[in-house]
């Protein structure tokens, strides 16, 4: 016997992509030069000091790490949040390092979503398209998932306020990603203020996935905790999630953090005691040093901006093309995302992800169906070559 709530899950995006593409050969003329633009795995340099810090702390692999994170790492994160957002976070009660933010984005529902709200089944709001862990977290706690389109008419951010009052009164938590994956849209101060006010009115928590916060074009995106403190909102209203994977090109380090009000964090830490896995101490020492350094972040951001400038030259006349405000993905409109991904592979040996694989159909339509997600994480020359071949292949099939 297996839980029925997992029986109708769609295939995860990347196995689904392999099933689509791998039964076909890539274009023969490019078979030895495949350009993979699917996964958001940064390839820029990480800080040079990382190896030294790791080597200096190898002996601590023999110790069980503290569940709540080493005090020095929590202080480094608090210091960074103060510099970046001007927020005051108590490192003892408001911060917990994560073994990758996926851990936190999933377990937060386990720790904080009640079985009932106002005597009814709870609702968790999810932008559509979305990072897939949001959905599985909601399903795991037997909440009702409400997918809210995040399309161009709303600046690629979900309009949660448009939902009926009877739905909003059952909401326990709402996921939001800024800069968003996959569209690269940024929640501005007005958006955060409206969302926080909505959460205060209907008594739900905001789960702010800010993993791409340091990958932006010109202006640092405002943060959810920053706006909540400016508004004097309930400190338990907002939780933020950050990662070194995107900020510091350290996807394999599996290091991030969650921060929120002391009561929420106490419940999250309690769950970690039973079901979580703290970061090994050498990884915590490395993370502490990396959060304290901004030079590598600035250099990486400059490289992304160079690649987006080149992308605008290559694809600037593509119908509906937009340079995103943040993140490192292009959300490129096409006639059909799955067909476009297959064409890109068979005719250009370029791998991209159909937007439909990051979406759920609502009212008979999927907001990602007519898009592809293109990751600009490879070296600049590879990105330019891949984008040029992608453009040339898709233009042959564009109406």
Secondary structure, DSSP 4 states (H G I P E B T S, - for coil): ---GGGTTPPPPHHHHHHHHHTTSPPPGGGTTS-EE--S----SPPPTTHHHHHHHTGGGGGSPPPTT--HHHHHHHHHHHHHHH-----TTTSEEEESSHHHHHHHHHHHH--SEETTEE-EEEEEES--THHHHHHHHTTPEEEEEE--GGGTTS--GGGS-HHHHTTEEEEEEESS-TTT-----HHHHHHHHHHHHHHT-EEEEE-TTTT-BSSSPPP-HHHHHHHHT--TTSEEEEEEHHHHSS-GGG--EEEE--HHHHHHHHHHHHHH--PPPHHHHHHHHHHHT--HHHHHHHHHHHHHHHHHHHHHTTSTT----SBSSEEEEE-S-HHHHHHHHHHHH-EE-EEGGGG---BTTB-TTTTEEEEE--S-HHHHHHHHHHHHHHHHTT--
